[in-house]
Each structure stands twice: as structure tokens, then as C-alpha cells.
């Protein structure tokens, strides 16, 4: 018996001395909270469900919705559906991934930091396009659409869409994509896809104490619940701002002087070539050649569509015989300094 006790003691001692007590302990409760959808968490805290609330996710509808977003068509009742637009798909203008980091302590971009250069750096690190539209990642959790100057641009077309996600999708389908109004089943499928990609608590930058309070939400008083609702909503955009700028006047232009051509190359690769590379979307094909650089520098001083100063801020409009158009970049999506960087890169191409 004494030998058994002795060896048992040795075994326990070995376990105690080999265990790394410095390792963070896994909090099962926090893991559970991490998987909560943001809308679910807000409802638990007493906030209202979204106007476009979906109670039960249908994975088959979500898969069809994903097809519609990425390809513009899907298979419905055993047949290929009609394309939403002959010219565009959603991902021509919108990413579907996050465009920013979640851990502020690591110097990553906070979800509500709309600095275009920080967003570009994140795009480079994660090999993402740098596009004029706001990312579709987390769109299910937004409550306002076509904000700021988009309401001026589209005027009455967005009256119903400004606080209604299904209506916003219809505006994009019919007008932004030069397409058509979605059928009911198509709209429902896209909504279920967006629901499947909704934000979760783990996507936000909540600290351990906030997650602990969220886990015991039933024991919180009304003030604590309101504070936690505010903290959650402060971690992501419920609406993206959009401010369109006038074309830079000639006396303010630097024509690429002191611009960062390496930064400009990234912008060209991730923005311009996303649509213009090998004429993927548009009739105008661009590449990293001297010819491209010469073309843009030829028109750089004016206010025509071929001037980068003009086209980036104003874009173009769909018209008969040319439904493909270029959306403009708001100041939140591309800065004036980045335009100078892009021109600096055009000068570098021209010198080849």
C-alpha cells in the first residue's frame, strides 16, 4: 500500500511540475459568446431585431444567394437562372471579406477607422482588391444604406432603400449593376447569404470583461445592458459614410510629384486592374505597360474622363450602347494623396 501511495504521489508531482501555469485558461463561456451573432446578442440585451431580421437561416437559400452575389446567376428548380446583369456582378465593386483587423492592440485597422491608406495596407497584407464600394462583410448588421452623397446621387431612387436592406439590394441590382429587379426568390436567397455571413461577437474587439457581462446578460440591470449595446455597436459600422469630392483643381495638383509610386502600383493592381485588366469588366483594357502610363499622362492636366483626377472623383455613367460605367471613389475609399501616388506610378510606367 505504501508503494502505491508513493508512486501516486510521484505521478501527481510530475504532473504539477510539468504543467505550464502561465498558459491562458480557456473560458468555455467566452467561447460560447464568441459564436453568438451580433444581432442575437443585441436582442438578448433588449435591443430591437433588425427590420430585415431572419429568424431561421436556410443554408440552401444561402448557397444560391452566394452564387448570385459572385456569379450573377444560380441554379433554381434544376435550371440556370437568368443573369441579374449582363455587365456586372456584386464583387466587381464590393469585397465580401473584412477590410480591417479586429485587434487594435496589434496596430490593425479598427472597424470604424475609415482611413483609405490603412485599408490599402490591410488589403496588401491580405491580398484583397481595393474597391469603391463598401464591403459586403457584415452588411446584414447594418441599418442604413446609400448614405451621405449617395443620397444626392440617386435622389428619390433610394428613399425606400436608405433604411431597408432588401430595398437597397434591389436598387443595386437594377441601377448600380445596370441590371434588373430581382425576383422574390432571388432577393430572399441573397438575404439568407448575407445572414450566413453576419458578424459574430468574435469579430468584434470586445474585451474579456465585456464578454463576461454578455454571458450573464440576464443578471444585468437596464443601464448595464444599454452600455453593453453601445459597446457592441461601437465596434462596427451600422452605416458607411460617403463623401464625394470635386475634381482636384489644377493649382492643387502635384502631378505625382513626391508621390509614392510603390503605393501607386498597389492601387493600380488592386483597383484599376480589378476591372480593366484584360478588359474583364469594361471595354478599356489596361496593363502595367508604357502604353498605359503614356495614355493617362497625356490627359492628366484636363478634366476629361481620361484624366485620373477626374475619373476617380466623378466616375462615369451608364448610357445607351455602353452600360458598363465606372463608379467614383469617395474620399473614404481613396484619398487625394493616393491619387498622386497612382499618378507617380503612371510616370514610372511611362519611363519604361
N, C-alpha and C positions, 0 to 999 in steps of 0.2 A: 504493500500500500504506500509506504514511504517513497519507493522508487517511482510509483505512478505520480504522486504529488510533486516530486522533484522535477520530473520531465515535463509535467504540465506547466509548472512554474517557468521552466526554461523556455517552453514554447511561447507562453504569453509574453515573457520578457523580450524574446526575439521579435515578436510582432510589434511591441511597443517601441523598440529601438529602431526598427526599420521603417515605421510609418512616418511619412512626411507631414507633420502637423502644420507646415507653412502653406500647404495646398489649400486653395479656396474650397470651402464646403459647398456642395451642391444644394441649393434650396429648391426642393420639389415644388413648393408653392409658386416661386418665381418662374419656374419653367412652365407651369400651368398658365400663369398670367401672360407670359410671353406669347403664347399661341392664341390668346384672345384677339378677335378682330377689334379694331378701334371703335367701330360703331357699337359692337356688343358691350364693350367696356363703358362707353358713354351712356348707353341705355341703363346699364346696371347702376350707374351713378345718378340716374334721374333725368338725363338729357333726353330730348326727343329723338325718335328714329328719323332717318333721312326721309325726305319727300319721295325718294326713289327706292326706299327700303325693299330689300328682297329677303324674305324670311328663310326660305329653303333653297340652297344652291342646287341647281340641276347641272351635273357635270357634262352631260351630253350636249345640252344647250351651250354651256361654256366653251366646249370644244368647237362647236360650229361658230360661235362668236369669235373665237381666236382665229379661225380660218378667214372670216370676213374682215377682221382687222388687218391681218397680214397679207391676205391674197385678194381680197375684194369679192370673193365668192366662196361657196362651200357646197357640200352635198346635202340635199334636202329631199326627203322621200325617195331616195335612191337615184336622184338626178342632180346634175350640176346646176347650181343656181345661176341666175343672171348676174353679171358683174355689176357692182354698185356704181362704179365709174370706169369708163374706158381709159382714163388718163392717170388717175392717182389711186394709191391705197393709203391707209392711215399712217403707215410707217414712213411714208415719204417726208412727212413734216413732223412726226412725233416719235420720240423714243417710247419704248414700253418698259424700260428699266429705270431704276432710280438714277438720278443725275447728281447725286451728292452723297457724302458719307453720313454715318449716323453717330460717330463718336467724336464729339467736339474736342475732347482731350488729346486726340491724335492729330489735331490741326486740320481735320477734314471739314468739308463744307456743311454747315448746318442747313437743314431742310428749308429754312426761311431766309437763308442768305442767297440773294438773287444776283450776286456778283458774277458777270459773264466770264471773267477770266478764271475765277475759281472753278466755275462749271467746266470750262475748257480743260483745265488741268485734270479735273476728275475724269473727263471724257478720254483724255490721253491715257491716263493710268488704267482705265477700264475698257479701252478700245471701243468707245461709243461714237456715233455721229454727233455733230453739234448743230442742232436743228432749230428752226424758227418757232415751232410750236412747243407748248409745254408738254412734258412727259405724260403719258397715259398711266404711268405707275401711280397708283393711289387716287385715280380720278373718281373712283366710287366714293371716296371720303370727302369730296369737295361739294360745296353747296352753292357756289357762284361761278358763272361761266361767261365767256366773252366780256371780260372786264375792261375797264379803262377805255382806251381809244378804240378797241374793237367795237364798242357800242356806237361810236361815232361812224366807224367804217361801214358797219352793216345796218345801222339805223334801225328801222322798225322790224327788220328780219329777226332780231334777237330779243324782242320784247318778251316772248314766252320762254325763250331759252336761257335767259340770264340767271334764273334760279331753278332750272328744271333740266336735269341731266339727259333724260330721253329726248327732250326738245332740242337740247344743244347738239346731241348726236345727229338729229335729223337735219339741222342747219348745216353741219359739217358735211353730211352725206350729199345733200342737194346742192349747196352753194360752194363750200370750200373745196370739195373734190370734183366740182363740175360734173356731178353725177345725178342721182335721182332720190326721191323719197323712199325710205326703207319700208319694206312690208313689216307687218306686225311681228311675225316670227323672227325676222332678221334683227329687228330692234331688241326684241326680248333676248335673243341669243347673245348679242353684244353686251347687253346689260348683265347677263349671267357671267360672261367672260370678265367684265370689269369687277363684278362681285368676287370672282375667284381670285382676283389679284388685289383685293383690298388690303389696306395697311393693317398690320398686326402690331401689338404692343412692342414686340421685339424690334420692330423697325424704327421705333422712336428712341429718343435719348433719355428716357426716364431713369432715375437713379433707383437704388435698391430700396430706399425708404418709401418712395412713391409707389413702387410695385407692391411692397408690403401692405401699404394702405389700401391699394386697389384690391388686393386679395381679400381683405377684411371689410370690403365696402359696406356690408350690411350693418357694421358697427360704427360707421362714420356719421357725424351729425351733418346737417344740411350745409353748413359753412365749409366743412372739410370736403364734402362732395363737390361743391362748387369750385373750390380751389383746385381739386384734382382734375376736374373737367377743363378748367382753364389751362393747367399744366400740359394736359394731353394735347389740346388744340394748339398750344403754342409751339408744338413740335413739328407741325406740318402746315402747308398752305391749304386753307379752305377755298381760297381763290388766288389765282395768279395775276399780279398786276401787269398791265401792258401800256407802255407809253411810247407812242410813235414820235420820232424826231424828224424835223425838216432836214432836207439835204444840207450838208455842211457848206456854208458859203465859201467862195474861193479864197477870201482873205484869211480864213481859219484853217485851210487845208495845208498839210505839210507834205503832201505827195510822197508819203513813205519815208521822209527824212527822219532819221533816228528811230524808225520803226524796227521791230524785231522780226526779221524775215523767217526765222525758225518757227516763231509763233504763227506767222502768216501762212507758212506751209501747212501747219496742222489745221488751221482754219480752212484752207483751200481743200485739203484732203477730206476733212470731216464735214464740211458744209457744202462747198460748191460741187465737188465731185460726187457727193451722195446722190445728186440728181443729174448732173451734167456729165459725169464720167461715162464715156461710150454712149452718150445720148440715152441714158437709162430711162429718164422720165420726159425729157424735153427735146426739142429739135436741135438745140445748140449743144454741140459736143465740146468738152474742154479736157485738157490733159496738162501734164507737167512739162510742156514744151515751150520753146522760144516763141512759137506762133501765138500761143495763148497769152504770154506776157506782152508781146507786141500789140496784140489786139486790144487789151484793156488799157495799156498806156496811151494808145492812140486817142482814146476818147476820155481820158481821165480828167481833163480840165473842164469838160462841159457838164450839161445837165440832162443828157440823153440817157436812155435806158442802158446803153453800153458803158456808162461811167459807173464804177463801183460805188462812188459816193452817192449816186442817185439810186441805183437799183437796189442796194441793200436797205435804204431807208424807205423807199416808195414801193418797191416790188413792181409787178406788172398786173394787168387784169386780163381775165379770160375774155376772148372776143370771138366772133364768128370766124371759123377757119383756124383758130389757134386757142383751143380750150386750156392747154397747158399754160399755166401762169406761174410767176414766182411770188410767193408771199414775202412781205417785208420783215426785216428783223427789228423788233422793238429795242429800246436801249437796254432792256433787261436781258435780251438774248444776244446782243453783240454791241460792244462799246465803240466809241469813236477811235480810241487807241487801237482796238483790234482791226478796225478798217485800215488804219495806217499800216499796221503790221502786214495785212493782206496785200496792200499796195507795194510794200517793201519787197514782198516775195515776188510779185509780178515783175518788179525791176530786176530782181535776181534772175528770173526766168528769161527776161529779155536780153540779158548779158551773155547767155549761153552761146 
